[in-house]
Amino acid sequence: MSINEVSSNSVLDQYRTNTSTPEKENELGRNAFLELMVAQLNNQNPLEPTDNQAFVAQLAQFSTVEGIDNLNDSADSMMSQFTSNAALQASSLVGQSVIVEGNDTGLLTSGGVVSGYVDVPASASNMMLNIKSANGQLLEQIPVGNHAQGAMSVRWDGYNLMVDGEIIELDRSQLNLEQYVYDDNGDIMLDDDGNPIERVYPPGQYEFELTGSIGGDTEQLDMQMSSRVDSVTMSATGTVTLNLTGGQRATMDQIKQILDA
């Protein structure tokens, strides 16, 4: 009887074992491969033993199978570690404000800041910041000067304006919003220190839009707006999703900028 004539039903049944990690159907794992080799050796024809070259080839195949198993274990371990690191990184963003692709409105909270971000395609002059309400109503037009090619960020608290980290001095007389808060009698309201209370835009959704002269032509640049990360969700496959204020969701690779407040 040659080695190929070994009956899988009668002989190999004694070598079948149940392991804690069952092998996938139609795949020959390391243990099954070794058991098959042992069964073949025990049941080979003594007059026609297994050829040395064939046996060495089988050993090489076993080494290959074992190497693949070890590689899979290492890959699983690396993936688990990567998933844990991603979850930890994402959880640190809860409560932070981020700017993500495709978000064209930003939420201004009481005492908070709403931010916008855009990549200016080329050097621009006479730039104007248009601040709009969520329904598209133009609220303010504020000149912000010139800007070189590259990233441009705007931060606004409903009163003060900051561009690329520098405060812009605003002429309140040029704004559409009245400068002070008045009472029912038409008198300016004062704070506890006796100073006039200046009016600011209320909390809500806002949109930033830039216009400027680029290469002699007036162009419009829509800014991507900030949202606060309320929570983080991780799927069974390890995908991390950021749940943003207002119901929007985003993945980690969609983040353009992380803000400090």
Secondary structure, DSSP 8 states (H G I E B T S, - for coil): --GGG--TTTTGGGG----SS---TT---HHHHHHHHHHHHHTS-TTS---HHHHHHHHHHHHHHHHHHHHHHHHHHHHHHHHHHHHHHHHTTTT-EEEETT---EEE-TT--EEEEEEESS-EEEEEEEEEETT--EEEEEEEEEE-SEEEEEEE-SS-EEETTEEE---GGGSSS-SB-B-TTS-B-B-TTS-B-B----SEEEEEEEEEEETTEEEEEE-EEEEEEEEEEE-TT--EEEEETTS-EEEGGGEEEE---
